[in-house]
Amino acid sequence: MPSTRGVVVDLKQLEAVTNHLLAALRAEVGDEVEVTEFDYFWSVPHDARNEVLEDPPELTIGQVSFSLDDLQEREPDRISYELVWLSEVLPALAKAWDRATLDG
């Protein structure tokens, strides 16, 4: 029987998966990953990402390096922004994984 709760994220499970993925990446490439070639990316404004019934907004250009810089400043009232910035870094890590495992 399908759940009536909707989409639910189990944070403990997500943390375990994240730790597993980062450990696998670290084992493959070490403690640091060069992502300069993946620094720029197309960005959809955060508030519009889930408005799929509306016309899509104009894309902007984001930078992984900016997101990483922003993540260095920890402030409790910025958790929402920090989650978005983290989500902007992860695709660059995926590209770095592909480079290391497919091209390497």
N, CA, C and O of each residue as an XYZ file, in Angstrom:
416
protein
N       0.837     -1.181      0.000
C       0.000      0.000      0.000
C       0.890      1.254      0.000
O       1.796      1.367      0.825
N       0.637      2.183     -0.909
C       1.451      3.393     -0.975
C       1.286      4.244      0.278
O       0.232      4.246      0.914
N       2.339      4.959      0.613
C       2.323      5.848      1.763
C       1.464      7.065      1.460
O       1.454      7.562      0.334
N       0.745      7.543      2.464
C      -0.050      8.761      2.310
C       0.725      9.983      2.816
O       0.192     11.092      2.838
N       1.969      9.781      3.217
C       2.778     10.862      3.772
C       3.395     11.741      2.701
O       3.877     12.829      3.012
N       3.396     11.314      1.474
C       4.071     12.089      0.448
C       5.544     11.720      0.395
O       5.937     10.650      0.860
N       6.348     12.588     -0.160
C       7.780     12.334     -0.271
C       8.440     12.741      1.040
O       8.344     13.889      1.472
N       9.107     11.784      1.659
C       9.756     12.017      2.944
C      11.234     11.675      2.810
O      11.582     10.622      2.276
N      12.091     12.546      3.286
C      13.528     12.308      3.258
C      13.965     11.825      4.635
O      13.800     12.529      5.631
N      14.519     10.627      4.683
C      15.080     10.082      5.909
C      16.491     10.655      6.037
O      17.395     10.249      5.307
N      16.677     11.581      6.947
C      17.953     12.292      7.042
C      19.092     11.370      7.475
O      20.226     11.554      7.033
N      18.819     10.392      8.320
C      19.866      9.446      8.703
C      20.317      8.624      7.496
O      21.510      8.383      7.309
N      19.363      8.202      6.688
C      19.700      7.437      5.492
C      20.459      8.321      4.494
O      21.440      7.876      3.897
N      20.018      9.551      4.312
C      20.698     10.474      3.411
C      22.118     10.747      3.892
O      23.042     10.816      3.082
N      22.298     10.900      5.189
C      23.634     11.104      5.741
C      24.528      9.893      5.477
O      25.693     10.046      5.112
N      23.984      8.695      5.661
C      24.760      7.471      5.416
C      25.163      7.368      3.943
O      26.303      7.020      3.634
N      24.238      7.666      3.043
C      24.541      7.620      1.612
C      25.594      8.675      1.263
O      26.531      8.393      0.516
N      25.445      9.872      1.794
C      26.401     10.944      1.542
C      27.789     10.561      2.029
O      28.776     10.758      1.320
N      27.867     10.013      3.238
C      29.157      9.581      3.775
C      29.776      8.493      2.905
O      30.982      8.507      2.661
N      28.963      7.553      2.436
C      29.451      6.479      1.563
C      30.008      7.061      0.258
O      31.086      6.672     -0.192
N      29.274      7.986     -0.336
C      29.704      8.570     -1.606
C      30.985      9.385     -1.450
O      31.888      9.292     -2.281
N      31.062     10.173     -0.396
C      32.276     10.956     -0.172
C      33.474     10.061      0.127
O      34.588     10.356     -0.305
N      33.257      8.971      0.861
C      34.340      8.021      1.137
C      34.817      7.367     -0.151
O      36.020      7.191     -0.345
N      33.896      7.005     -1.029
C      34.272      6.397     -2.311
C      35.052      7.387     -3.164
O      36.053      7.025     -3.783
N      34.601      8.624     -3.198
C      35.310      9.652     -3.969
C      36.702      9.882     -3.388
O      37.680      9.974     -4.129
N      36.788      9.973     -2.075
C      38.081     10.186     -1.420
C      39.031      9.027     -1.713
O      40.221      9.245     -1.942
N      38.522      7.808     -1.706
C      39.360      6.645     -1.996
C      39.888      6.689     -3.431
O      40.988      6.212     -3.710
N      39.109      7.256     -4.320
C      39.495      7.306     -5.740
C      40.446      8.458     -6.050
O      41.391      8.295     -6.820
N      40.195      9.633     -5.445
C      40.957     10.826     -5.846
C      41.742     11.484     -4.718
O      42.515     12.406     -4.979
N      41.574     11.053     -3.501
C      42.272     11.670     -2.376
C      41.390     12.678     -1.655
O      40.180     12.735     -1.870
N      42.012     13.464     -0.803
C      41.260     14.391      0.051
C      40.832     15.683     -0.635
O      40.011     16.429     -0.102
N      41.386     15.951     -1.815
C      41.010     17.154     -2.558
C      40.717     16.786     -4.003
O      41.330     15.880     -4.566
N      39.771     17.504     -4.591
C      39.354     17.234     -5.966
C      39.458     18.521     -6.769
O      38.915     19.551     -6.368
N      40.141     18.470     -7.884
C      40.243     19.620     -8.777
C      38.978     19.689     -9.628
O      38.672     18.754    -10.367
N      38.247     20.794     -9.524
C      36.993     20.934    -10.283
C      36.956     22.219    -11.102
O      35.880     22.679    -11.484
N      38.121     22.800    -11.374
C      38.180     24.069    -12.105
C      37.428     23.994    -13.426
O      36.716     24.931    -13.787
N      37.578     22.892    -14.148
C      36.916     22.784    -15.449
C      35.392     22.680    -15.334
O      34.684     22.811    -16.333
N      34.888     22.444    -14.124
C      33.442     22.342    -13.900
C      32.930     23.510    -13.059
O      31.832     23.437    -12.506
N      33.714     24.586    -12.957
C      33.382     25.690    -12.049
C      32.074     26.384    -12.415
O      31.280     26.696    -11.529
N      31.837     26.630    -13.686
C      30.624     27.346    -14.107
C      29.515     26.364    -14.430
O      29.761     25.289    -14.976
N      28.291     26.743    -14.086
C      27.141     25.884    -14.357
C      25.895     26.744    -14.561
O      25.823     27.886    -14.108
N      24.909     26.156    -15.261
C      23.612     26.822    -15.406
C      22.866     26.689    -14.097
O      22.855     25.627    -13.475
N      22.251     27.767    -13.690
C      21.548     27.790    -12.413
C      20.110     28.266    -12.610
O      19.852     29.247    -13.309
N      19.188     27.554    -11.983
C      17.790     27.969    -11.924
C      17.599     28.625    -10.560
O      17.988     28.042     -9.548
N      17.020     29.806    -10.504
C      16.820     30.447     -9.204
C      16.116     29.507     -8.213
O      15.147     28.829     -8.556
N      16.624     29.488     -6.993
C      16.153     28.557     -5.960
C      14.633     28.571     -5.794
O      14.008     27.513     -5.725
N      14.047     29.743     -5.730
C      12.610     29.842     -5.483
C      11.765     29.328     -6.645
O      10.576     29.060     -6.474
N      12.369     29.189     -7.822
C      11.612     28.772     -9.006
C      11.828     27.298     -9.370
O      11.175     26.799    -10.286
N      12.705     26.608     -8.692
C      13.059     25.234     -9.080
C      11.892     24.266     -9.080
O      11.859     23.337     -9.888
N      10.960     24.462     -8.213
C       9.850     23.520     -8.100
C       8.552     24.041     -8.709
O       7.505     23.413     -8.553
N       8.603     25.151     -9.382
C       7.432     25.721    -10.037
C       7.323     25.177    -11.455
O       7.408     25.934    -12.422
N       7.135     23.866    -11.581
C       7.186     23.222    -12.895
C       5.940     23.486    -13.744
O       5.941     23.192    -14.939
N       4.899     24.026    -13.158
C       3.700     24.353    -13.929
C       3.766     25.765    -14.512
O       2.900     26.160    -15.293
N       4.785     26.511    -14.134
C       4.996     27.865    -14.643
C       6.037     27.821    -15.762
O       6.793     26.858    -15.883
N       6.064     28.873    -16.574
C       7.126     28.979    -17.570
C       8.458     29.023    -16.835
O       8.571     29.656    -15.786
N       9.457     28.359    -17.378
C      10.745     28.357    -16.680
C      11.349     29.760    -16.648
O      11.206     30.539    -17.591
N      12.026     30.059    -15.542
C      12.672     31.376    -15.447
C      13.926     31.410    -16.310
O      14.392     30.386    -16.809
N      14.442     32.589    -16.465
C      15.701     32.731    -17.186
C      16.818     32.090    -16.355
O      16.911     32.295    -15.144
N      17.650     31.320    -17.028
C      18.770     30.701    -16.338
C      19.822     31.749    -16.003
O      19.983     32.744    -16.709
N      20.522     31.504    -14.924
C      21.656     32.340    -14.572
C      22.897     31.448    -14.572
O      22.791     30.230    -14.714
N      24.042     32.042    -14.418
C      25.287     31.288    -14.356
C      25.767     31.282    -12.917
O      25.885     32.329    -12.280
N      26.043     30.083    -12.413
C      26.594     29.945    -11.074
C      28.038     29.495    -11.152
O      28.533     29.114    -12.213
N      28.707     29.546    -10.006
C      30.094     29.101     -9.927
C      30.290     28.239     -8.690
O      29.936     28.631     -7.578
N      30.860     27.059     -8.905
C      31.169     26.167     -7.797
C      32.096     26.870     -6.808
O      31.920     26.748     -5.596
N      33.081     27.606     -7.323
C      34.028     28.291     -6.434
C      33.312     29.289     -5.517
O      33.683     29.424     -4.351
N      32.302     29.981     -6.022
C      31.538     30.903     -5.178
C      30.749     30.134     -4.131
O      30.692     30.540     -2.970
N      30.138     29.023     -4.539
C      29.361     28.211     -3.601
C      30.256     27.673     -2.496
O      29.869     27.661     -1.328
N      31.461     27.225     -2.866
C      32.407     26.740     -1.853
C      32.812     27.851     -0.893
O      32.894     27.628      0.315
N      33.066     29.040     -1.417
C      33.407     30.178     -0.553
C      32.268     30.474      0.410
O      32.490     30.693      1.601
N      31.044     30.480     -0.114
C      29.889     30.762      0.733
C      29.722     29.711      1.827
O      29.299     30.031      2.938
N      30.051     28.463      1.518
C      29.919     27.388      2.506
C      30.929     27.501      3.644
O      30.731     26.904      4.701
N      31.997     28.250      3.447
C      33.011     28.402      4.491
C      32.527     29.261      5.652
O      33.031     29.143      6.769
N      31.560     30.117      5.392
C      31.033     31.009      6.428
C      29.806     30.363      7.054
O      28.735     30.343      6.448
N      29.956     29.840      8.250
C      28.853     29.133      8.913
C      28.040     30.106      9.763
O      28.557     30.721     10.696
N      26.782     30.230      9.430
C      25.883     31.061     10.214
C      24.568     30.306     10.355
O      24.049     29.800      9.361
N      24.018     30.218     11.553
C      22.833     29.396     11.779
C      21.604     29.801     10.968
O      20.768     28.954     10.656
N      21.486     31.066     10.629
C      20.294     31.516      9.908
C      20.426     31.358      8.394
O      19.581     31.850      7.648
N      21.482     30.673      7.932
C      21.692     30.489      6.497
C      21.611     29.030      6.064
O      22.063     28.695      4.968
N      21.058     28.169      6.877
C      21.030     26.743      6.565
C      20.368     26.491      5.210
O      20.864     25.678      4.429
N      19.279     27.160      4.923
C      18.591     26.978      3.645
C      19.519     27.296      2.478
O      19.604     26.532      1.517
N      20.213     28.424      2.566
C      21.158     28.808      1.510
C      22.307     27.810      1.417
O      22.729     27.442      0.321
N      22.812     27.374      2.572
C      23.939     26.444      2.575
C      23.572     25.115      1.916
O      24.403     24.513      1.235
N      22.357     24.661      2.107
C      21.915     23.439      1.436
C      21.881     23.628     -0.073
O      22.246     22.722     -0.823
N      21.447     24.798     -0.521
C      21.451     25.094     -1.962
C      22.881     25.148     -2.475
O      23.177     24.575     -3.523
N      23.770     25.822     -1.762
C      25.170     25.916     -2.206
C      25.809     24.535     -2.271
O      26.549     24.234     -3.208
N      25.526     23.698     -1.278
C      26.043     22.325     -1.311
C      25.525     21.591     -2.541
O      26.266     20.855     -3.192
N      24.246     21.796     -2.854
C      23.667     21.115     -4.021
C      24.307     21.581     -5.325
O      24.248     20.874     -6.331
N      24.917     22.763     -5.314
C      25.601     23.269     -6.508
C      27.010     22.683     -6.651
O      27.561     22.654     -7.752
N      27.580     22.227     -5.563
C      28.920     21.633     -5.583
C      28.865     20.170     -6.019
O      29.770     19.695     -6.705
N      27.828     19.464     -5.633
C      27.752     18.017     -5.873
C      27.862     17.625     -7.348
O      28.541     16.642     -7.642
N      27.237     18.330     -8.289
C      27.420     17.943     -9.700
C      28.883     18.035    -10.162
O      29.314     17.236    -10.993
N      29.640     18.988     -9.639
C      31.057     19.080     -9.993
C      31.813     17.868     -9.463
O      32.731     17.373    -10.117
N      31.431     17.390     -8.279
C      32.054     16.180     -7.742
C      31.701     14.966     -8.594
O      32.534     14.083     -8.796
N      30.476     14.922     -9.089
C      30.078     13.822     -9.977
C      30.905     13.846    -11.256
O      31.343     12.800    -11.735
N      31.119     15.026    -11.806
C      31.951     15.157    -13.005
C      33.391     14.740    -12.707
O      34.031     14.080    -13.526
N      33.899     15.124    -11.536
C      35.257     14.741    -11.150
C      35.361     13.227    -10.997
O      36.372     12.634    -11.374
N      34.326     12.599    -10.448
C      34.291     11.135    -10.341
C      34.354     10.507    -11.735
O      35.127      9.579    -11.972
N      33.536     11.023    -12.648
C      33.532     10.492    -14.020
C      34.909     10.626    -14.649
O      35.409      9.693    -15.278
N      35.517     11.789    -14.476
C      36.845     12.027    -15.033
C      37.853     11.018    -14.471
O      38.668     10.469    -15.212
N      37.792     10.781    -13.169
C      38.758      9.891    -12.518
C      38.524      8.422    -12.869
O      39.476      7.655    -13.010
N      37.278      8.039    -13.007
C      36.987      6.615    -13.195
C      36.767      6.216    -14.644
O      37.041      5.076    -15.018
N      36.282      7.127    -15.456
C      36.021      6.785    -16.863
C      37.177      7.173    -17.765
O      37.522      6.451    -18.701
N      37.769      8.317    -17.475
C      38.850      8.809    -18.321
C      40.223      8.356    -17.826
O      41.184      8.270    -18.591
N      40.285      8.068    -16.511
C      41.563      7.800    -15.876
C      42.065      6.439    -16.131
O      43.139      6.076    -15.652
